[in-house]
Each structure stands twice: as structure tokens, then as C-alpha cells.
Amino acid sequence: MLRSGNTHHALRKLFVYRNTVTKHIKANSGSRQDAEDIFQEALIILCRKSNEQGFQLTSSLNTFIFGICKNLWRDELKKRGGHQVLAADHDLPEVDDVIGNEYKFSLAEKALNAVSETCRSIFHLFYIEKQSMLAIAEQLGLSSENAAKIQKYKCLEKAREQYVSFCSNPQNN
Amino acid sequence: MEQMEIIDNYLMGKMSAQEEANFKREMANDPALKSAVEAQQELMAGMQRMAYRADVAKAAKSYARLRMMRTVGIVVVVIAALASAYFLLNKTNEDVKESNVTTGVAIEAIVEEIPESVLPLQKFEINTMADTIVETADGIVMAIPAGCFDTDAKMVTLEVREALHPDAMMKAGLSTMSGDEMLETAGMFSIEARHNGAQLAMKKEIIVEVPANEIKPNIQLFDGVRKSDDVIDWVNPKPVEVYLNNVDVKSLDFYPPDYLSGLKKLNQNADDKFFTDSLYWSLEGGVASTANVFAKAAQELGGAPDYSEMEMERLTLDVVTKSSPKREQETSYKAADSSANNILEPSQVRTIWNEKWNKTLVATREFEQRIKLMHRSCEGGAILRMYLERMDEKLSVLDNIASGMSESTTKEFRALAARKDGRVRPDSSLFASLKSYYEKHSKIYAKAAITARQKFLNDNEIAKQNAANRAYTAGRMRMKAENELFQKELDLNLDEAYRQLGIKRVKNPSQQRYTTRVNRPGWKNLDQYVMASTSSRTTLDYKDPQSGKRAVIKYDSCKIDVNNLKSFDKVYVYAIPEKFNSYVRMKQVDSTFSYSLNELIKYKMMTIGYIGETMYVQTMDQLVAGRHQIELQQKPEEEVRAIFSNVAVNTSSNWLLDEYKNVRAEIQENRRIAKFNISEKLRRDIWPYVFACGSEGAMSLPKKFN
């Protein structure tokens, strides 16, 4: 369903799993808010993966989501330190890869959050909604298609700089 | 920049197969390009995350679930009742009271009768040693703690039936009656745990989440009682939290507290909602502008019967003085504008007094009480805005704030706050849209009310102008007719006088020839005498000084008395000379109509009386000198028209018809003015009841509604 485009409906269905996740995280020194964050992160990952070519679930959706949440929480605990560290769950090797990659992407997301709102609008319209530069120029009130292109170029440059600095200093984040 | 576009094309799959292959080769040989592509790809993934994050947050928000806890009970039925309440029903509990046991059995019996195909039984195997989450087909989620059931068995069977949608409930024959009232239900469900067929009691609570697209306020738990006729009656509602009961907002009274009783005192129909509404909305503009409009209207009207312009001003001052007693009168009049800004305006009341506000705090009996107080307060408008902005808070909290906003109502709001009234639970999106709705429509209504009022006054102005024009035209027409008649009569009299004197009449003897000598002065004298006689309608008796002959033309007085003259709105008596295409209105002195008849002319008489639109007519074919008593008879309009054409048979123009139309218009105008005066007077009379800001009204606090 996630691939079919009715993302909103599909996502609502997925919230059925939230309780299980919450329970697990609360049982492992997390708060309700932690659980909410982890669960939503897992859904974001699932959404992204499901639109990736060649992605196939080798386990049930339930297992996949729960696995991701468990591992994300384990990483989070590790980061926070001081707490007991949960044993790694190696039932789902794919989950570790997914999380490893996703960590990079979350840095990219942070880099994007550091650029201006206009830049984010341009990115969203171009990369997500796949609109033409001409249409984007009109929507954002830019004088021409070329102006929009230049603007997008500058934005991407800025985002890339940010991203590179985040990647070289991941500890600061 | 060009490179970036190429990378875009590559990553977004916009390249042809050939281009792609070339690009890949290039990448393999150029590590810098490769890392640029990767960075860009990762940024794109970041963008996707960003987009999905928004989606996920949205979904999380809309996944509104109602949370309910129950310490004991296995069979649970949930219903949104009356004002959308939910309720639980418990069963098979050891500590349960007798009535509940009966209830449980009753429900059980009914549930048993429902065929599997209608309401399928959903079974779940539960491990009693672990916490378990169960989700039903329709999305009810239950959290069952370990050791929930009173059993030593490791596995138990959970049996669930659910009827969350009206069609399922109806098919299953689950009734939704509470006493004689229909319950609006959001759903029912039942849960049972069994081990080897035996029902199990509960030791711990189950958390039940029922999906709800829109969380309805006022959650209540009901017990079910089976009645003799196989109907379940839902009774004994127990609030989960203390929520306010929603009622239909239209059933509430948001008028100023003294408005309806004031209308009754003024002998108006206070039960006619349409009338009371439009009168109230028409008072938009508050103290200052309303008073100004009155003053203006009073001026135009030359003062209505009971209120002079002076009184209007005094009335304004009264209120203003009350609202700011310490100020000087002169300045306080100006202060009306600023203090008026915060009183509760009709447009504000109108905005919240409609269905859109059902299921919100506004649609509660408790809020009605607050509105009454806001009308009393000089800060009512601001207080209302405060309540509406914070509708999701407890009413008692808002009461406390309100008590500090206006001195005149501090005590009353404190008393209300002391009751610790709760809140309704507004759906957040509904609430937000209501807020913007309120802001928008309050302005629109205010503008509409003032515009409508302005139009009313303008229409009055136009009607007045039209009536004046018409009266002017009619007057000129009448004057013209009378002038014509005079000319013709003069002509006739001159002819007759000359004939009697035996002199040939020369028309217009000297008009164009005043330089020539007047050698026959007698003619001139005669002309003057006849003219004087005709215009004064007195008998001509002229002796020619030269020939000694006499000319006599007699005028005789004719008087007409109309029976019951006073009972008519208007009465006109017309003398209609047969010879001429003309008429004359007989002069009315006190109750007698009189005219001097020329002996040379035969007259008809026609009298028309009006009572409202109804016409009363009397005619005489030959009007002779002397005194006549006549009685008017009611005639339908067609007959009157026929009489007109009969009377005016010799006339080519339909002057009588015009006259009739003019009189009708005059009467209508008089009635319109009377109506206008009445409505203006009513507005003025009711006004102190509506804008009672700061008055010492002995408003007793209304009883608490439950």
C-alpha cells in the first residue's frame, strides 16, 4: 500500500504496531516520547525503503518494524551511555544495513534543515514532487527558469557543504 | 552547475540508457565525480526523509484513539450516547453488584442470539504469563496485562465481538435507546475470556483503545438493562471524566438576559424567533452607533411620539454614564466609542449561535450562563473572545480569567468559577477551523447587520422621496385640473353674461392691442366682474352702465355630510361638472364638504372613502344645491373602477383613476411611515434591555445544569 501512493492511509494502518514498540522501549528505560520518536523514525525508514527499487521484505512487516525499532533504540541507548546496553538482535541482518545507511541520510536531513526555507521548498518541489524548474520558478515568484536553476544550484552547494561538515564531525551532532 | 544537473538527471532516471552507461564509466574513472554523486544521492535521501517525516507526523495525529480504562469487567460495551458518550458494561465479576449481573446476562443472551455471519466472533489465544496486545478486525486495540485473568491456565481464549458501525449494530439488532431517547452511538463491543469453555473473571485492568476519527466530547459509561420487549435500555451513565454535556446550540438562548422579557413588556411577540432574531441583529453597532442611528432617525421623523431627540441623547448618556460613572458627562459621551468596542455585539452572538458550534464548549448549558453574564459586562465582547480562544481549557479556569476582566461582573464570574465546571473535548482540527470561522464571520455579520440597517434607512429615504414626488405630481395634476375647470367655467360665464347683455363677445379683447384706445370700457368692466364672480364662486349681478341691461349668473352653495366620517382613514368628495372633462375636490371644513355650484353647469357627485385598502363609495347623478347626507358603501375594486368610468363617461382622460392611484399611494405612504415609526420606536424601547452593560440588574445566578 505504501507503494501504491496512498501513503497516508497506509501509515495510519501501521500505527497498529505502535503499542508493541512503546511497550518494548518503556520496558528498556525509555519514555513514551522516546518510543514515539523511534517508532516514527522506523516508519520513515520503511517508507523510504519501500520506494527503493529492489527492496523486498524478507520478514513480516511487523517483524521488520519491530526489528528496526529495537535496533534504533539499542543505538540510542549506546549513544546516551550509562545505561545497560541491550544485546544486539542479529535475527535480521538486513535491518543493521538499513539502519547504517539511514544514519547517513539522517545527517543529510539535518544538513537540509540547516539551509533556508526557500531552498527546502525548491528541493521538495524538484526532487519529491518532480516539478519542472519553470513551474517552480512560477510558484516561488522567481523571475525565470534560469533564476530558479541558479537558486537551486546555490542551495545544493550550501547543503552539500553542511552535509560534509556533519559527516566529518558526527560527534557534534 | 552543469555537472549538478547531469547528476540530477542520472539520479532521477532521466537519462537514456546510452547516456547512463557513459556516465557510469565516467564515474568509475573520476573519484571526485563519484563522491559528488553519492553526496547528492544522500541529500536526496534526506529530502525523502523530510517529506516522509511530515507524512508520518500527520498520520500520527489523525490516528486519534480514545483511551479507556476499566478496572474490572470482561464484557465491555462502548457507546457514544446522547451527547456522544461511551460506556462500559461489566459482567461475570465476583464483586459485581446484583443489577450488573442481571445486565451482563441480558447482554450475553442477546449477543448469543446474534448469528455468526452478522457479528463474527473473533478469537485470540492469549498467553496469561505475558503482556499481550490484541487488535480486532475493525481496529480496536487492547492491551492485556500478564495475569489479567483469574486462572492458572497458561493459555486462554479471548472472544471479542465488535459493532463499531451503525450498519453492523442494526444488523445485529443492538438497540441504542436510553429511556425514550435515541442514543447516538460510536460503537459497541464485548470481550470475554474463556478457558475450557468456562468464563473467566478479571483481576487486572485492560486498556482498550477504540479508533475514532473524531473524538466526541462527553464520554460516559452506561449500564445496559434488558427490558421485557427484548430491547436493551442503556441507563446509569457514569462520566469517565467530568465533561460538559453538549446540547444543540440552537436550543440555547444567547440573547441578552432581559431581551425577551423586555419584548413581552413592550407587548411584542417574543416567541417569534425570526422576529426576535432580526430585531436583535439590527441593533448591531452597540451603544454609540445605535444611539446615533436613533438620533438620526428621530430627527428625520421629526420626533416619534414618545421620544424626542433630546431623550435619545439622554438615553445614550445614561448608559455611558453608568459604564464609566467617574467621568464627566461630556467626556463620557465620547468614551462611548471606546467602551462600546468591548461590549458583546449582536454579530458576535450571531456567529456562535449556529450549528457549527455544536459539540463545542459553546453548545452547552453552562456556556449559555456565561453568555448571559457577558451581556451584562462592559467587556462582554473581549470576554467572549477569551472563552473562544481557550475553548480547550476547563470552564472554571476561563471563569476565573473572566472575573478579572470586567469589574461589573467579577462577583458573578467568581461564583461560576467556584462550581468547577469542566470542559468538552474539542476535536483539535474542528476547533482550529472554528476559530478562524468565528473571526471571519463575526466581521461579516457585523458588516451585514450594519449594511442591512443602512439599507433599511436608505429604503425609507427613497420611499419618502418617491412619495413626495408622487404627491407633488398629484398636487400639480389636481391644480391643473382645477385651473382648467376655472378657465372653462369663466368662459361659460362670460358667454352667458354677454348673451344676457345682448353684446357680442370678443375674446381676448385687449391682450395684444393695448396701444389702441379702449372705446368700449363696458366690456372690460364686464370681464372683470365675471372673472371675480367665477373665482370667488359668488353670484354675478352686473348692470351695464350704458345700456342699463343686467347679467345674472347664480352660484348656490352645496353641502355634503358623510355618515361616520371619523371611521375612515380618508374621505374625498368630488364634484364633477358634466360639461367639462374635469373635476374638483370639495372643500372639507370640519365634517362638512362644501362647494358652490354654478347654475349653468350640471354636476355629478362622487365620494370615496378609504379604510386601509378597502374602498367605500357613494355617487349622485345630479348634485343640486342644498345640504345632503350620504352613506358610504363598501365596494370591491373592480366595481369602483366601473363606477369611475360611468361617472367620468364624458371625459376622455382617466383622471379619476389617476386620482385614485394617488390617494392609494398616499395612504400606503402614511402606513409605511407609521410602520417605520413603530419599528424605530421598538428598537429604541428594547435597546436598554439589550445593552445593559454595567447596569445593576439583579441577575440571579442560574441554577447549575447537570
Contacts between the chains, C-beta under 8 A, distances in Angstrom:
chain1	res1	chain2	res2	distance
A	7	B	52	7.8
A	7	B	55	5.3
A	8	B	55	6.5
A	8	B	58	6.7
A	8	B	59	5.9
A	8	B	62	7.8
A	11	B	55	6.1
A	11	B	56	6.0
A	11	B	58	7.9
A	11	B	59	3.6
A	12	B	59	5.0
A	12	B	62	6.4
A	12	B	63	5.4
A	14	B	59	7.8
A	15	B	59	6.6
A	15	B	60	6.8
A	15	B	63	4.4
A	16	B	135	5.4
A	16	B	139	7.4
A	16	B	141	6.8
A	19	B	133	4.9
A	19	B	141	6.1
A	19	B	143	6.3
A	20	B	133	5.6
A	23	B	131	6.5
A	23	B	133	7.3
A	23	B	143	7.9
A	36	B	60	7.5
A	40	B	53	7.3
A	40	B	56	4.9
A	40	B	57	7.0
A	40	B	60	6.5
A	43	B	52	7.5
A	43	B	56	4.7
A	43	B	59	7.9
A	44	B	49	5.5
A	44	B	52	4.6
A	44	B	53	5.6
A	44	B	56	5.7
A	47	B	48	7.8
A	47	B	52	4.2
A	47	B	55	7.0
A	47	B	56	7.3
A	48	B	45	6.8
A	48	B	48	5.3
A	48	B	49	6.4
A	48	B	52	6.2
A	51	B	48	7.5
A	104	B	42	5.6
A	104	B	45	7.8
A	105	B	42	6.0
A	105	B	45	4.0
A	105	B	46	5.4
A	105	B	48	7.9
A	105	B	49	5.7
A	106	B	46	7.5
A	106	B	49	6.7
A	107	B	42	8.0
A	107	B	46	7.6
A	108	B	42	4.7
A	108	B	43	4.9
A	108	B	45	6.0
A	108	B	46	3.0
A	108	B	47	7.9
A	108	B	49	7.7
A	109	B	46	4.0
A	109	B	47	7.8
A	109	B	49	4.7
A	109	B	50	5.6
A	109	B	53	7.8
A	110	B	46	7.8
A	111	B	43	7.0
A	111	B	46	6.7
A	112	B	43	6.7
A	112	B	46	5.1
A	112	B	47	6.3
A	112	B	50	6.1
A	113	B	50	7.7
A	120	B	50	7.3
A	123	B	47	5.1
A	124	B	47	6.7
A	124	B	50	7.5
A	124	B	51	6.5
A	126	B	8	8.0
A	127	B	12	7.4
A	127	B	44	5.4
A	127	B	47	5.0
A	127	B	48	7.9
A	128	B	47	6.0
A	128	B	48	6.8
A	128	B	51	4.9
A	130	B	12	7.3
A	149	B	1	7.3
A	149	B	5	7.6
A	150	B	1	7.4
A	153	B	1	4.5
A	153	B	4	5.9
A	156	B	4	6.1
A	156	B	40	7.2
A	156	B	43	7.2
A	159	B	43	5.6
A	160	B	39	5.5
A	160	B	40	7.4
A	160	B	43	6.7
A	163	B	39	6.2
A	163	B	42	7.0
A	163	B	43	6.1
A	163	B	46	7.8
A	164	B	39	7.1
